[in-house]
C-alpha cells in the first residue's frame, strides 16, 4: 500500500488533482494536511505513514504536477537502481535554470545547486557518486521533497524527522541570515544512516508558480 502525502498551506493548485488521481494503479491512500509550519506538516504526515500499514511513502507538494503514473514509474526505477529514496529533479521558480537538487562536498559546508543543463550531463537517474565524478570530489547528493518516493526500511525508525535551519550570525562585522531547507537536511541525515538516495529526470513534471505581466511595451516586444 502507498501513502501519498500532500502537504499544503491550505490550498492546492487545481492541476495537482489530476496528478494525484492518475499517480498509480497500485493501492494508494492520499492524505493532505494544511499548515503554515512546513516541517511540522511533514512530520505529522510521516508519523501517519509510520503508524499505518504502508510499504511506500510518496510526497507531492501542492504546486507540483507530473505525468500520469509517476508513482509507478518511480517504483520501477527504484527497483532498477536498488535505491531507498528517489526524488524527481525540479526547477526553482525563476529563470536561472537552477534546481532544488544540489551537492555538498565531504568536509565542506558550501552547497552547489545543480542546473537543468548540468543534470543533462548526468545519468538519467543519478546518485551522489555520479555528481561527485562530475565535480571530481566526494560528497552528498541533496534532493528535494517536491516529488519523491521512498520504501519503508529499518532506517525509518532512526530518522529523527524533518527540520530546517534558520538563524543569524556575525560575519566580519556584519550580521547575516542563513537557512538550510528541510529537504537538504533530510538528505544529509539519511545519508548518515546509510540510506541509498537517487534523483531522476525521468519523470516529466512542472513547478507551478505565479507570474506577473507588465502593462507597458518594452523595446523588442511585439
PyMOL commands that set and color helices and strands:
alter all, ss='L'
color gray80, all
select helices_A, chain A and resi 14-21+38-50+70-81+116-120+128-135+154-157+182-192
alter helices_A, ss='H'
color red, helices_A
select strands_A, chain A and resi 2-8+28-34+56-60+64-66+85-88+98-105+111-115+125-126+139-142+147-151+165-171+174-180+197-200+205-207
alter strands_A, ss='S'
color yellow, strands_A
deselect
rebuild
show_as cartoon
